[in-house]
Amino acid sequence: MKTKKIVIIGSGFSSLSASCYLAIKGYDVTILEKNKTVGGRARQLKKEGFVFDIGPTFYWMPDVFEKFFNDFNKSTNDYYSLNKLNPAYQIYFGIKDSICISDNFEDIKQTFENIEKGSGKKLQKFITKAHRNYNIAIKDLVYKPGEHLFEIINRKTFLKLYEFVLTIKDQVSGYVKNKKLQKILEFPVLFLGAKPSNTPSFYNFMNYADFKLGTWHPKGGMYEVVKAMTTLTKSLGVKIITNSEVENIEIINETATGVTTNSGYYPCDILLSGADYNHTETLLPKALRQYSENYWDKKVFAPSALLFYVGFDKKLQHVSHHTLFFDTDFETHAKTIYDTKEWAEKPLFYASFPSITDSSTAPEGKEAGIFLIPIAPDVEDTPEIREHYFKQLIERLEKITGESVKNNILFKESYCVNNFKEDYHSYKGNAYGLANTLTQTHVLRPKLKSKKINNLYFCGQLTVPGPGVPPSLISGKIVSDLIFKYHKK
C-alpha cells in the first residue's frame, strides 16, 4: 500500500504539532508556509541587538508542552531551558499601586490574606476546585475531537453542568470581595478571549494553571519553542516549504486533493489547514464551504491587538518581566471590544520586559519592551491611531511607575489589525481566534473534519479546543488522531 501524502497549510503551533504526530504514524507530510519563517503568529523580531517575540509571550501549562515532547521520547530540556518567573507577573491598579504574584502558592495566599482578611483560606478552596476542573479538562475534555456531545458527557462532567451556567465573574465575587483580588482571579480567563462575565466558571482551571503550575520563560523567548518543534518535525521527515502561499484548493475526489501555491502545485491524499479557517474555505468553491460569511460574522471573536516592540537605552525599574496595567475600568474597555467594537478611550494594556530575566533579548544595560493593547477585531487601523495609543501608554507607564522612559526610546515597531490580515489572512484581523464562551465551547466550535469534503481537515485556534498555545498543541494531536481514524495509512 502506498504511503499517503498529507499537505498542511500553515506552520503555527497546531500545524507543527499535527505534522509530528502524522509523520510518526507513517504519513508523508509537507508543510506549506505563506511567510518566510516558520511559526505562524509566533514569529520573532530582531533589531539592533534586541530580540522580541512578535506573538505569544506567556508560557503557561508546562505539562502540556512536556507531554507533547514526551510523545516522541523527547523532553523540553532536550531543546530549550525554562526559567520559572518570580514574580510570575505584576499588576498595577494605579499610581505606584501594584501587586506581585509570587511563584509560590503559599505566598500568593498570604498576599490575598494581607489585602482581605479570610481570603487566603477562600483562595485555597477556590484553587482546590480549579484543580479538579483542570484534571477533568485535561483528561476528559480537551483531547476530544468535538464530533459529538457524548464525548464530554460522563459522570464527572455531568456533575459540573452548573459550572457552565455560572460565570467566572459570578464565581469569583462569591469568594473574594476586594476589587483588586477579583481582577487578579478574573485575569487568566482573558487568555480564553472572552469577558469573565461571559466565560463559564468551569474555566477556573486557568487559575490553577496560573497559581499552581506557574509562569515560565524559555531562554531566548517563546520562539525557542517554535525552533524546537521545527527541529523535531524535520527529524521525523516532514518537509517544510516557506514563502509558499496557497492560492487555490482543488478537490479531485475523496482520495485526491491538491493545492496551488505561488511556488507550484502540491498533490495530496489528505489536506489539513492550520491557517485561518474562514480564509481556507474561501479557497474552495462556495458549494463546498461549511460556514457562510454570516456564520463567521455572528461569532464572538477573541480580541485583536495593537502591539509595540520597543528598544530602551536603559534598564527599567518598578516593572516585572510580565506587567499588567489595570489602572482603568476593565468593563468599559471590554464593551469596546465585544459590544461597540471601537477603540477604547483609555484601554488596559500589558507589557513584557523579557530582558529583565533573559539577557539574550537585549544588549547589556538596555531593555526590550513588548506592549499589547487588546482591541476589537476589524477596527480602523492607521499610523495616526497607532501613534496616539503609543504616546498614551508611555505616558501612563511613566505616571504609574514613577519612572521617566520617554527620552530613552531607541526605536519602536508596531503591529495591528492590518498586519494580522496581511500576514495571516486573519478573519477581521483577530489575534486569538474564537472566544471560549458557552455557545462556542467544544462541539459548538467549527469542526476539525470538513462536513462536505472527506479528506479535508482543520486545526488551530478557531476550532477545538480553542485559543492559546497549549490548546493549539492539543489541537494538532487530536486532528492527527482523527485523520488516522478515518484514513489509516
N, C-alpha and C positions, 0 to 999 in steps of 0.2 A: 504494500500500500504506500502511495506516495506521501511525503510529508506535506501537511497543509501549510499554506502560506498565509500569514496574518500581517496586514498593514495597520499600523497605529498612527492616527493623526494627532500630532502634538506631543511634546516631551515634558509635560508637567509631572508633578509627583505621582498622580494616578496612572499616567501612561507608563512612566518608568517602572512603577510597581507592577503593573499588569504585564509588561514585557518580560520581566524576570520570571514571574510565575508561569507564563505561557512558554517561555524558552525552556524552562526546566522540565516542562511536560512534553517537550519534543517538537514544538511548532517552529517553523521558520519565520522569524519575526523581523519586521523592518519598521522603524520609526521615522516618520516624515515631520520635520520641524520647520515651521514658517520662518523663524528668526535665525540669526547666525549662531546663537548659543543655545545649549540645552537647558531645560528647567522650567519652561513656561513662565508663569508670573514670578518665579523665584530666580531672578537674574541678579547680576552684580554690576555695580558702577565703580570704576577705578579712575581716580583723578588726583594728580599732584601728590601721590603717595597715600591718599585716603582710599579706603575700601568700604563701600556701602552695599548692604542688601537692598535691592530695589523692591523686593516683595516681602514675604514673611520675615519677621524678626523674633517672634516668640517661639521658644522650643518647649512645648508642654507635652504631657503624656509620654514620657520617655519609654514607658513599657511598650507602646505601640511601635516605636522605631526599633526597639530591641527585638521585638517579636518578628518584625519584617526581616531583619538581617539573620536572625536565628533560623528562619525558614530555609535559608540557603547555607546553613552551617557556618555562618559568619556572626560577627558581633560589631556593634557600633565602634568599639575600641580598635577594630581592625582598620578603620578608615579615618576616624576623627576623634579628638579628645573633647570631653564635656566638662564644663565648669558649672556647678550649681551656684546660682546667684544669691548673694545675701547683702543687701535686701533683695528679695525677689523682684520687687518694684516699689515705687514711692508714689503716693497720690497727694497732690496739692489741692486743698479746698479753698485757699485764699492766700493773702499775703503772708509769707513765712509761716504758713499753717499747713503742715503736711503730716502724713502717717506713713511709716515704712513697714512693709510686710516682710517679716523675717523668713528665713528658710527652715525654721523650726516651728512645728505646730504649737508646742507648749509656750513658746514666746509669743506667738500670734494670739493665743487665748489670753495671755497676760495683757497684751496690747488692748484687746477688747475690754477686758475687765477694768483696766485703768480708765477707760473712756465711759463705760456704762457698767455700773455695779451689777453683778449677776450674769453678765453677758458671756463670761468665759465658759460657764457650765452650759449655757444655752447653745453656744457655738459648738461645744463638744457633741451635743445631741444632734445638732444640725448636720455636722460633718459625718457622724455615725450613719445617719440616714442617707447622706450623699454617697458614702462609701458603698452601702448596699445597692444603691442605684447604679453606681459606677460598675459594680460587678455584674449586675443584670444587663446593663448597656453593652459592656464589652463581651460578655459570654453569650447573651441571648438575643441581642438586637442588632448591633451594628455590623456584624458579619453575615447578616441575612440579606439576600438579593432583592427583597421587596417585590416579589412576584405575586404574593397573595397575603392577606391579612393573618392567616393562620400560622405564618412563620413566627409571629411575635405574640400570639395568644397562647399563654400557658398559665399555670397556677401563679407563678411569680409575678408575671406582668398583669394578670387579671387583678391581683390584689393591689396593684399600683394604678389602676384606672383613674382613681380620684386625683392623682398627681398630674394627669393630663388635662384636667379641668381647672384645677387651681394653678395660678400663675406664680412665677418666681417672685414677682413683686409682692404678691399677697403672702406668700410663704415667709419671705424674709422679714416682712413687717411683723409677723407673728412671733419672731424670735428676738429681734432687737428693735429698739425704738429710736436710737440715735441715728440721725440722718446720714452722718458720715459712715457709720458702720453698715447701714443699709446699702449705701453706694458701693462699698467695698465688696459686699456679698452679691450685689447685682452685676458687678463689673465682668466676671468671667463669661456670662452668657452673651455679652456683646460679641464674643468670638463666633457665636452662632448666627449672628447677623440680624437679630431682632430685638425689639424692646423687651425689657423684663416684664412689662405688663402684658405682653403678647406671647411670652415663652412659657410652655408648660413647666410646672415646678419639678417634674421628673428630671429635667436637665440640670438640677442642682449638682449632678455628678461632676459638673465642671468645677464646682467649688472644692470637691475632693482632689481633683487634678491640680488645682491651684495650691491649696494649703498643705496637702499631704505629699503629693508627688513632686511638687516644686517647679521652679522656673530655671531652665538650664540655658547654657550658651555654648554652641560648638566653636572651638577656637578657629578664628578666621571667618566666622559668620555662618548663617544658615545655608549659604551656597556650598559649604563643605558637604552638606547632606546630599545636595544635587550631584556633586562630583563623586561622592561615594557610590550613589546609586548608579551613576553612569558607568563607573568602573566595573561594578558588579554586572550591570546589564551587558556590557561588551564582553566580559569574561564568559558569559553564558551564550555568546554567539549572536547576540542581537546586533543588527545593523542600524546605525543612526545617520540619517541624511539631513543636514541643516540647510538653511536657505532654500527650502523646498515647500512652497505654499500650494496646498491642494486647491484646485480651481473648479474641479468637477468630479462628481462621483458617478460611476457607470455601474448599474446593476444589470448584469447579464442574465443570471438565473440564481437559483437558491444555492448553487455551489460555485459561482464565479462572480467576482466583482473586480472593479479596477478604479483607480483614481488617476486623474490627470493633474500634474503639477507644473509649475514653471520650469521644472528641471527634467520632466519626462513623464512617461506613463508607467504605472506600477500595478500589475495584475495581482489579485489575491483571491483566496478562497473565503476569507473572513475579514471584515473591516471593523476596526474598533476606533472610535473617536474619543479622545480625551480633550479635544478642543471644545470651544463654546457649542453647546447643544443646539441652540437656535441657529447659529451660523452653519453648523454641519448640515442641518436639514434644508437650509436654503440652497445647498449644492445638489439637492435631489429634485426630481420633478414633483410638482405640488401634490399629485395623487399619491406619492409615496411618503409624504411627510405626516408624522403622527400628530403634531401640535401646530395649531394655527397661530398667526400673529396675535389674534385676540386672546388666545390662551396665555401666551407669554406676557402680554400687556397687563393682564389681570393678576399675575403672580406678584407676591411680595418679595422683592429682591433685597438682599443684604446691601449695605451701603457701597457706594464708590468711595474714592478718596482723593484728596489733594495732598500730595507728598512733596516734601522738600528734602534735599540732600545737601548738607551744609558743612563746609570746612571752616573750623575756627582756629585762629592762630595762638590759642592759649588753652590750658586745661580749665574746665568749668567747675565751679563749686556749687554746693547745695542742690545737686541733682544726682540721680542714680542711673544705672545702666538703662532701666526702663522707668520712665517717669510719666505719670498721667496728670493732666491739668483739668480738674473737675471744679474749677472756680466759677463756672456759670451753671445755669439751670439745665439739667440733662433733659427733662421732659420737653422744654421749649426747643432745644436742639433736635430732639428725636422727632418732634412734629414736622420739622422742616425736611427731614429725611423720608419719613414714611407717609405723611399726610399731605402737607402742602407742596412738597418736592421743590424746595427753593433753597437758596443759600441762607444759612443761619447768620444772624447779626453778630453774635458772639458765640462761636462754637466751642465745645470742648475739644481738646486735642491731646495727642500722645506724642512723646518724644523718646527716642532711643539714642543713647550715647555709648555705643559699643566699645569705644576706646577707653572707657573708664575701667573696664575689666579685661580688655583684649588689646594689647599694644600693637598687634599686627594690623589694626584697622585705621591707624593714623600715625603720621610722623611723630617723633618724640617731642613732647611739650605741646602737642596740638590735640584737638578734639574733633571727632566725627559726630555729627548730629543728624538724625533722621526724624523728621516731623510729619505727622499724619493727622489730617482733619477728616473725619467721616462726613460724607456728603450724600445727597440723593443722587441716584443714577440719572444720567441724561440732563443734568443741569447745565446751564450755559458755562462754557469754559473758554476764557480769554486770557491773554497775558496780563491785562489790567486787573482782572479779578484775582488772578494768582498773586500778583504783587500786593494788592490790597490786603489779602489774608496773611501773606508773609510778614508784612510790616506789623500787622496786628499781633500775630503770635510772638514775634520777637519782643514787642513792647510789653506784652503780658508776661513773657518769660522773665524779662528784666524786673518788672514790677513785683511779681510774685516771689521770685527767688532772691531779689535784692542784689543781683549781680549785673553789671554792665557787659553786654556782649555785642551790641550793635556795631561798634567800631572794630570788632575782632573777627569779622566775617571775611574769609579769604575768597569764597565763591559759594554759589548755590545753584543747584539744578532742581527743576520741578517736574512733576508727573501728575497727570489728572485725567479726567474723563476722555478727552480726545486721544490721549496716549493709549488708554486701555482699549479703545475701539480700534485704533490703528494697529497696535502691536498684537492684540489677541482676538480681534473681531468680537470683543466682549459685548454682550447684549446691553444696550443703553450705557455702555461704559462701566458696568458694575465691576467691583473689585473682588467680591467674595462669594458670588453665586446666589442661590436662593436661601432666604431666611428659614430657619427651623421653627416655624410656627406650627400650631396644632394641625392646621389644614394642609401643611406641607411637610408632614413627617412620614418617613418610611414609604408605605405603599402609595401615598398621595404625592410622591415626588415623580418627576419624569423617569421613565423606565430605563433600566440598563440594557434590556434587549428590545430592539425595534419590534413593534407590533405588526408592522407591514412588510418588513424585509427580514427574511430568516437569518441571514448571515451579516447583519449589521448590529453593532453594539456600541454602548456609550459608557463613559466613566467620568469621574470628576465631581466638582463641587455643585453642579446643577442637578445631580442625580443622587443615588443612595451612597453613603449615609448622610452626606451634607458638606458644608463648608469647613475649611481648616486643613492644615497639613496632615495630621493623623487620620482624619476621615478620608482624605484623598489616598493615602497609602492603603487604607482598608478597601476603598472603592476599587483600586486596582486588583486586589486579591479576589474580591467577590465576583467581579466581572470575569476574571480568568477562570474561576470555578464554574461560572455559568456557561462560558464558551465550551469548556471541557465537557460539561453535562450534555450539551446539545450537539457538539461536534468533536467527539473523541477522535484523537489522532489516528 
